[in-house]
Amino acid sequence: MAKTSIKNHIRRMRFDAREMSQQQLADHIGVTRQTVNAIELGKHSPSLELAFLIADVFEQSVEDVFFRLNDKKKKP
């Protein structure tokens, strides 16, 4: 089975949220800015709990924030 890459729309959502910085998001969810950066770049997959916290900040579902690269239902 091929490895599935998890991608996200966090960067776009931060900018849609009045250009929220990585540090501001990190402060909201209780992690470091470096962790937010690693998640945005796909270098780190967040725990399920952290994924829900991120989605809550943007008032979105987890599925609207995160997606698998090979999903046919990807969002723009």
A tleap script that builds the chain and sets N, CA, C and O, in Angstrom:
source leaprc.protein.ff14SB
mol = sequence {
  NMET ALA LYS THR SER ILE LYS ASN HIE ILE
  ARG ARG MET ARG PHE ASP ALA ARG GLU MET
  SER GLN GLN GLN LEU ALA ASP HIE ILE GLY
  VAL THR ARG GLN THR VAL ASN ALA ILE GLU
  LEU GLY LYS HIE SER PRO SER LEU GLU LEU
  ALA PHE LEU ILE ALA ASP VAL PHE GLU GLN
  SER VAL GLU ASP VAL PHE PHE ARG LEU ASN
  ASP LYS LYS LYS LYS CPRO
}
set mol.1.N position { 0.833 -1.174 0.000 }
set mol.1.CA position { 0.000 0.000 0.000 }
set mol.1.C position { 0.885 1.248 0.000 }
set mol.1.O position { 1.876 1.313 0.727 }
set mol.2.N position { 0.527 2.216 -0.804 }
set mol.2.CA position { 1.304 3.452 -0.909 }
set mol.2.C position { 1.101 4.323 0.323 }
set mol.2.O position { 0.022 4.339 0.916 }
set mol.3.N position { 2.139 5.038 0.696 }
set mol.3.CA position { 2.055 5.943 1.831 }
set mol.3.C position { 1.183 7.138 1.458 }
set mol.3.O position { 1.318 7.710 0.376 }
set mol.4.N position { 0.294 7.501 2.366 }
set mol.4.CA position { -0.596 8.631 2.135 }
set mol.4.C position { -0.016 9.869 2.797 }
set mol.4.O position { 0.347 9.841 3.973 }
set mol.5.N position { 0.069 10.941 2.049 }
set mol.5.CA position { 0.561 12.201 2.598 }
set mol.5.C position { -0.614 13.032 3.088 }
set mol.5.O position { -1.594 13.229 2.370 }
set mol.6.N position { -0.505 13.514 4.312 }
set mol.6.CA position { -1.528 14.387 4.873 }
set mol.6.C position { -1.115 15.828 4.591 }
set mol.6.O position { -0.012 16.246 4.941 }
set mol.7.N position { -1.990 16.565 3.970 }
set mol.7.CA position { -1.762 17.977 3.663 }
set mol.7.C position { -2.783 18.802 4.423 }
set mol.7.O position { -3.691 18.257 5.051 }
set mol.8.N position { -2.632 20.116 4.365 }
set mol.8.CA position { -3.559 20.966 5.095 }
set mol.8.C position { -3.706 22.331 4.428 }
set mol.8.O position { -2.941 22.707 3.539 }
set mol.9.N position { -4.707 23.045 4.889 }
set mol.9.CA position { -4.989 24.395 4.398 }
set mol.9.C position { -4.713 25.447 5.484 }
set mol.9.O position { -5.279 26.539 5.446 }
set mol.10.N position { -3.860 25.125 6.432 }
set mol.10.CA position { -3.642 26.012 7.574 }
set mol.10.C position { -3.108 27.371 7.135 }
set mol.10.O position { -3.600 28.399 7.601 }
set mol.11.N position { -2.131 27.399 6.266 }
set mol.11.CA position { -1.548 28.686 5.838 }
set mol.11.C position { -2.622 29.595 5.241 }
set mol.11.O position { -2.724 30.768 5.602 }
set mol.12.N position { -3.419 29.048 4.327 }
set mol.12.CA position { -4.488 29.847 3.716 }
set mol.12.C position { -5.492 30.301 4.769 }
set mol.12.O position { -5.937 31.449 4.751 }
set mol.13.N position { -5.847 29.416 5.675 }
set mol.13.CA position { -6.819 29.760 6.719 }
set mol.13.C position { -6.275 30.828 7.655 }
set mol.13.O position { -7.026 31.685 8.120 }
set mol.14.N position { -4.970 30.784 7.936 }
set mol.14.CA position { -4.373 31.834 8.776 }
set mol.14.C position { -4.494 33.190 8.102 }
set mol.14.O position { -4.819 34.184 8.751 }
set mol.15.N position { -4.236 33.234 6.810 }
set mol.15.CA position { -4.305 34.510 6.103 }
set mol.15.C position { -5.739 34.974 5.935 }
set mol.15.O position { -6.010 36.174 5.954 }
set mol.16.N position { -6.661 34.034 5.772 }
set mol.16.CA position { -8.087 34.388 5.713 }
set mol.16.C position { -8.581 34.916 7.062 }
set mol.16.O position { -9.555 35.667 7.121 }
set mol.17.N position { -7.906 34.521 8.139 }
set mol.17.CA position { -8.262 34.967 9.488 }
set mol.17.C position { -7.445 36.204 9.855 }
set mol.17.O position { -6.731 36.219 10.858 }
set mol.18.N position { -7.561 37.222 9.039 }
set mol.18.CA position { -6.866 38.498 9.263 }
set mol.18.C position { -5.360 38.331 9.424 }
set mol.18.O position { -4.733 38.951 10.283 }
set mol.19.N position { -4.795 37.474 8.569 }
set mol.19.CA position { -3.348 37.250 8.545 }
set mol.19.C position { -2.786 36.851 9.902 }
set mol.19.O position { -1.791 37.401 10.371 }
set mol.20.N position { -3.454 35.874 10.521 }
set mol.20.CA position { -2.990 35.329 11.800 }
set mol.20.C position { -1.577 34.784 11.616 }
set mol.20.O position { -1.298 34.088 10.640 }
set mol.21.N position { -0.707 35.093 12.533 }
set mol.21.CA position { 0.668 34.587 12.445 }
set mol.21.C position { 0.737 33.154 12.967 }
set mol.21.O position { -0.174 32.675 13.642 }
set mol.22.N position { 1.823 32.495 12.642 }
set mol.22.CA position { 2.037 31.153 13.183 }
set mol.22.C position { 2.098 31.212 14.704 }
set mol.22.O position { 1.600 30.311 15.378 }
set mol.23.N position { 2.696 32.251 15.245 }
set mol.23.CA position { 2.802 32.384 16.703 }
set mol.23.C position { 1.426 32.552 17.340 }
set mol.23.O position { 1.153 31.971 18.390 }
set mol.24.N position { 0.563 33.340 16.713 }
set mol.24.CA position { -0.787 33.516 17.255 }
set mol.24.C position { -1.547 32.193 17.261 }
set mol.24.O position { -2.219 31.869 18.240 }
set mol.25.N position { -1.445 31.431 16.181 }
set mol.25.CA position { -2.097 30.122 16.140 }
set mol.25.C position { -1.505 29.212 17.209 }
set mol.25.O position { -2.239 28.521 17.915 }
set mol.26.N position { -0.195 29.211 17.327 }
set mol.26.CA position { 0.473 28.386 18.339 }
set mol.26.C position { -0.024 28.731 19.739 }
set mol.26.O position { -0.268 27.840 20.551 }
set mol.27.N position { -0.174 30.021 20.019 }
set mol.27.CA position { -0.668 30.446 21.328 }
set mol.27.C position { -2.091 29.952 21.584 }
set mol.27.O position { -2.425 29.570 22.705 }
set mol.28.N position { -2.928 29.960 20.545 }
set mol.28.CA position { -4.314 29.491 20.670 }
set mol.28.C position { -4.387 28.006 20.991 }
set mol.28.O position { -5.258 27.576 21.748 }
set mol.29.N position { -3.473 27.214 20.416 }
set mol.29.CA position { -3.579 25.763 20.557 }
set mol.29.C position { -2.566 25.167 21.533 }
set mol.29.O position { -2.564 23.957 21.763 }
set mol.30.N position { -1.718 25.999 22.100 }
set mol.30.CA position { -0.812 25.549 23.147 }
set mol.30.C position { 0.406 24.764 22.684 }
set mol.30.O position { 0.843 23.827 23.351 }
set mol.31.N position { 0.953 25.157 21.527 }
set mol.31.CA position { 2.179 24.538 21.026 }
set mol.31.C position { 3.154 25.649 20.639 }
set mol.31.O position { 2.834 26.832 20.761 }
set mol.32.N position { 4.326 25.271 20.178 }
set mol.32.CA position { 5.298 26.271 19.746 }
set mol.32.C position { 5.036 26.683 18.299 }
set mol.32.O position { 4.359 25.979 17.550 }
set mol.33.N position { 5.580 27.824 17.929 }
set mol.33.CA position { 5.490 28.278 16.538 }
set mol.33.C position { 6.158 27.278 15.610 }
set mol.33.O position { 5.702 27.067 14.486 }
set mol.34.N position { 7.237 26.662 16.075 }
set mol.34.CA position { 7.949 25.684 15.259 }
set mol.34.C position { 7.061 24.468 14.956 }
set mol.34.O position { 7.137 23.893 13.870 }
set mol.35.N position { 6.227 24.086 15.916 }
set mol.35.CA position { 5.302 22.968 15.690 }
set mol.35.C position { 4.278 23.338 14.630 }
set mol.35.O position { 3.986 22.537 13.741 }
set mol.36.N position { 3.729 24.547 14.716 }
set mol.36.CA position { 2.769 25.000 13.703 }
set mol.36.C position { 3.438 25.011 12.332 }
set mol.36.O position { 2.845 24.565 11.350 }
set mol.37.N position { 4.654 25.510 12.260 }
set mol.37.CA position { 5.381 25.541 10.998 }
set mol.37.C position { 5.568 24.126 10.434 }
set mol.37.O position { 5.343 23.897 9.245 }
set mol.38.N position { 5.973 23.193 11.273 }
set mol.38.CA position { 6.192 21.817 10.822 }
set mol.38.C position { 4.889 21.175 10.332 }
set mol.38.O position { 4.902 20.423 9.357 }
set mol.39.N position { 3.777 21.463 10.995 }
set mol.39.CA position { 2.485 20.929 10.560 }
set mol.39.C position { 2.109 21.534 9.217 }
set mol.39.O position { 1.710 20.814 8.302 }
set mol.40.N position { 2.233 22.852 9.092 }
set mol.40.CA position { 1.909 23.524 7.822 }
set mol.40.C position { 2.700 22.949 6.661 }
set mol.40.O position { 2.156 22.764 5.572 }
set mol.41.N position { 3.976 22.665 6.880 }
set mol.41.CA position { 4.847 22.168 5.822 }
set mol.41.C position { 4.699 20.668 5.590 }
set mol.41.O position { 5.327 20.118 4.686 }
set mol.42.N position { 3.881 20.007 6.393 }
set mol.42.CA position { 3.688 18.574 6.239 }
set mol.42.C position { 4.829 17.741 6.784 }
set mol.42.O position { 4.937 16.555 6.475 }
set mol.43.N position { 5.683 18.352 7.595 }
set mol.43.CA position { 6.803 17.628 8.189 }
set mol.43.C position { 6.384 16.926 9.479 }
set mol.43.O position { 7.101 16.056 9.976 }
set mol.44.N position { 5.229 17.300 10.020 }
set mol.44.CA position { 4.728 16.712 11.264 }
set mol.44.C position { 3.224 16.558 11.137 }
set mol.44.O position { 2.531 17.486 10.719 }
set mol.45.N position { 2.721 15.390 11.496 }
set mol.45.CA position { 1.274 15.179 11.525 }
set mol.45.C position { 0.796 15.398 12.952 }
set mol.45.O position { 1.318 14.780 13.880 }
set mol.46.N position { -0.186 16.264 13.139 }
set mol.46.CA position { -0.649 16.540 14.491 }
set mol.46.C position { -1.442 15.365 15.060 }
set mol.46.O position { -1.980 14.541 14.321 }
set mol.47.N position { -1.500 15.309 16.378 }
set mol.47.CA position { -2.367 14.321 17.016 }
set mol.47.C position { -3.809 14.660 16.645 }
set mol.47.O position { -4.094 15.759 16.169 }
set mol.48.N position { -4.697 13.723 16.865 }
set mol.48.CA position { -6.104 13.956 16.574 }
set mol.48.C position { -6.631 15.122 17.417 }
set mol.48.O position { -7.380 15.964 16.923 }
set mol.49.N position { -6.238 15.161 18.674 }
set mol.49.CA position { -6.657 16.247 19.564 }
set mol.49.C position { -6.178 17.602 19.032 }
set mol.49.O position { -6.944 18.565 19.005 }
set mol.50.N position { -4.934 17.673 18.617 }
set mol.50.CA position { -4.386 18.925 18.091 }
set mol.50.C position { -5.066 19.312 16.781 }
set mol.50.O position { -5.312 20.493 16.538 }
set mol.51.N position { -5.369 18.335 15.942 }
set mol.51.CA position { -6.074 18.609 14.688 }
set mol.51.C position { -7.437 19.239 14.974 }
set mol.51.O position { -7.840 20.179 14.289 }
set mol.52.N position { -8.145 18.728 15.978 }
set mol.52.CA position { -9.435 19.309 16.343 }
set mol.52.C position { -9.275 20.719 16.906 }
set mol.52.O position { -10.097 21.590 16.623 }
set mol.53.N position { -8.233 20.955 17.696 }
set mol.53.CA position { -7.992 22.304 18.224 }
set mol.53.C position { -7.747 23.295 17.085 }
set mol.53.O position { -8.277 24.406 17.094 }
set mol.54.N position { -6.950 22.886 16.117 }
set mol.54.CA position { -6.666 23.757 14.970 }
set mol.54.C position { -7.952 24.049 14.212 }
set mol.54.O position { -8.228 25.198 13.869 }
set mol.55.N position { -8.734 23.017 13.952 }
set mol.55.CA position { -10.005 23.202 13.245 }
set mol.55.C position { -10.930 24.137 14.016 }
set mol.55.O position { -11.614 24.968 13.418 }
set mol.56.N position { -10.954 24.004 15.330 }
set mol.56.CA position { -11.814 24.865 16.154 }
set mol.56.C position { -11.413 26.335 16.061 }
set mol.56.O position { -12.274 27.215 16.045 }
set mol.57.N position { -10.122 26.598 16.001 }
set mol.57.CA position { -9.654 27.988 15.893 }
set mol.57.C position { -10.245 28.645 14.647 }
set mol.57.O position { -10.623 29.816 14.675 }
set mol.58.N position { -10.321 27.889 13.564 }
set mol.58.CA position { -10.814 28.432 12.295 }
set mol.58.C position { -12.309 28.187 12.085 }
set mol.58.O position { -12.870 28.528 11.044 }
set mol.59.N position { -12.942 27.585 13.106 }
set mol.59.CA position { -14.371 27.270 13.040 }
set mol.59.C position { -14.693 26.446 11.801 }
set mol.59.O position { -15.649 26.719 11.076 }
set mol.60.N position { -13.858 25.422 11.580 }
set mol.60.CA position { -13.994 24.515 10.436 }
set mol.60.C position { -13.993 23.081 10.960 }
set mol.60.O position { -13.641 22.829 12.112 }
set mol.61.N position { -14.388 22.153 10.104 }
set mol.61.CA position { -14.273 20.744 10.463 }
set mol.61.C position { -12.828 20.305 10.205 }
set mol.61.O position { -12.101 20.947 9.447 }
set mol.62.N position { -12.431 19.222 10.833 }
set mol.62.CA position { -11.089 18.679 10.619 }
set mol.62.C position { -10.887 18.370 9.137 }
set mol.62.O position { -9.804 18.582 8.591 }
set mol.63.N position { -11.947 17.864 8.488 }
set mol.63.CA position { -11.854 17.522 7.065 }
set mol.63.C position { -11.657 18.736 6.176 }
set mol.63.O position { -11.129 18.610 5.071 }
set mol.64.N position { -12.072 19.914 6.637 }
set mol.64.CA position { -11.861 21.133 5.867 }
set mol.64.C position { -10.440 21.678 6.029 }
set mol.64.O position { -9.967 22.450 5.195 }
set mol.65.N position { -9.769 21.274 7.101 }
set mol.65.CA position { -8.407 21.744 7.360 }
set mol.65.C position { -7.378 20.760 6.802 }
set mol.65.O position { -6.397 21.172 6.184 }
set mol.66.N position { -7.600 19.464 7.020 }
set mol.66.CA position { -6.648 18.427 6.641 }
set mol.66.C position { -7.231 17.530 5.560 }
set mol.66.O position { -8.436 17.280 5.531 }
set mol.67.N position { -6.367 17.047 4.673 }
set mol.67.CA position { -6.808 16.121 3.633 }
set mol.67.C position { -5.636 15.232 3.221 }
set mol.67.O position { -4.471 15.578 3.420 }
set mol.68.N position { -5.966 14.095 2.652 }
set mol.68.CA position { -4.934 13.203 2.124 }
set mol.68.C position { -4.610 13.648 0.713 }
set mol.68.O position { -5.505 14.028 -0.043 }
set mol.69.N position { -3.370 13.604 0.361 }
set mol.69.CA position { -2.929 14.055 -0.968 }
set mol.69.C position { -3.623 13.272 -2.072 }
set mol.69.O position { -3.911 13.827 -3.132 }
set mol.70.N position { -3.894 11.995 -1.840 }
set mol.70.CA position { -4.522 11.198 -2.882 }
set mol.70.C position { -6.045 11.183 -2.782 }
set mol.70.O position { -6.687 10.392 -3.473 }
set mol.71.N position { -6.645 12.033 -1.942 }
set mol.71.CA position { -8.100 12.129 -1.851 }
set mol.71.C position { -8.654 12.696 -3.141 }
set mol.71.O position { -8.098 13.640 -3.701 }
set mol.72.N position { -9.735 12.131 -3.606 }
set mol.72.CA position { -10.396 12.662 -4.783 }
set mol.72.C position { -11.261 13.867 -4.429 }
set mol.72.O position { -11.663 14.624 -5.314 }
set mol.73.N position { -11.553 14.052 -3.132 }
set mol.73.CA position { -12.409 15.149 -2.700 }
set mol.73.C position { -11.600 16.303 -2.107 }
set mol.73.O position { -12.079 16.983 -1.200 }
set mol.74.N position { -10.393 16.533 -2.598 }
set mol.74.CA position { -9.557 17.621 -2.095 }
set mol.74.C position { -10.260 18.951 -2.275 }
set mol.74.O position { -11.019 19.149 -3.223 }
set mol.75.N position { -9.997 19.847 -1.358 }
set mol.75.CA position { -10.526 21.210 -1.458 }
set mol.75.C position { -9.427 22.115 -1.994 }
set mol.75.O position { -8.244 21.821 -1.822 }
set mol.76.N position { -9.805 23.213 -2.643 }
set mol.76.CA position { -8.788 24.109 -3.209 }
set mol.76.C position { -7.929 24.789 -2.173 }
set mol.76.O position { -7.040 25.566 -2.522 }
savepdb mol mol.pdb
quit
